[in-house]
Structure formats: structure tokens, C-alpha cells
């Protein structure tokens, strides 16, 4: 029978903060993995992966963004974003178009099928809230706090 190890008292009180369960980074990482896993069966009827869903969310908010704008909004580089866009185009949800005023810029435009997909996604946030055993307002509050935290981290990394 395996014995569980009992933590030994730390000589330095700061050592308690080096425990895995006290790490914000691990809590965020593990929560992200669990969230992505939860989305998989919710998105399957739409034929979307989680990253594709994120792209569609941005386009449902603001259709016709450039690849660069989309990448900024999602914090993704073009090397990651381009394969996602190619797949969404192959699925018939988007079109990639060269901008008429600057042929170097590629704009992403929803197709009618891509716009129609939004109606099929309307229940997903509620299903997520149900799985989290909380109200949508609670998720909104948590999301806002995480946005603030990310902004603070971004500011700290640039100082």
C-alpha cells in the first residue's frame, strides 16, 4: 500500500506559497484545460473546435476584420490563426478577401452560413454556466476579473 506523504513544516514561511495548489498559474492552467474539455461536446453539433469557436465569436461581434485585427483580438499570431481561418473557410463559415484599398491586407468576412451558425450557438454560454453550477452573472463577474488580471500582468511584463 502506498503511503501518502505528509508535508513537513517549512523552515521558511514563504515555502508554503510554493505548494502547487496555491499557485494561481496552475489554477488558471487546470481551469483552462477543464473548460476546453467541457466545450468539446457543446461545440460538436456546430462542427467547431474551441479555437474555431473563438474566431467565430469575434467575427459575430465585428464582421470584416483583417487577419491582423483578428489576431490582436484573440492574442494569436498569424502562424496560428491562418490554419484556423483556412479550416473555417473550408467549412463554408468565412471568406478571406483581399482588401480593395490595400491588397496586402486580408479581411475575414462571414458567409451566410457563418452568420446562421450564431443562432445555433446561443445556448452555449448558459450550458457552460449550468456546468459551472453558477449564474451567468457570476461568470460575467469572474470573466471581468480575469480580464483585469490579464491587463495587470501585461502591464507588469512591459514595465
Protein Blocks (a to p, Z undefined) as FASTA:
>chain_A
ZZdddddddfblklmmmgfklpmklmmmmmmmmmmmmmmmmmmmnopafklmmmmmmmmm
mghiafklmmmmnopafklmmmmmmmmmmnopaccdddfklmkbccddddfklmmmmmmm
mmmmmmmmmmnopafklmmmmmmmmmmmmmmmmmmmmZZ
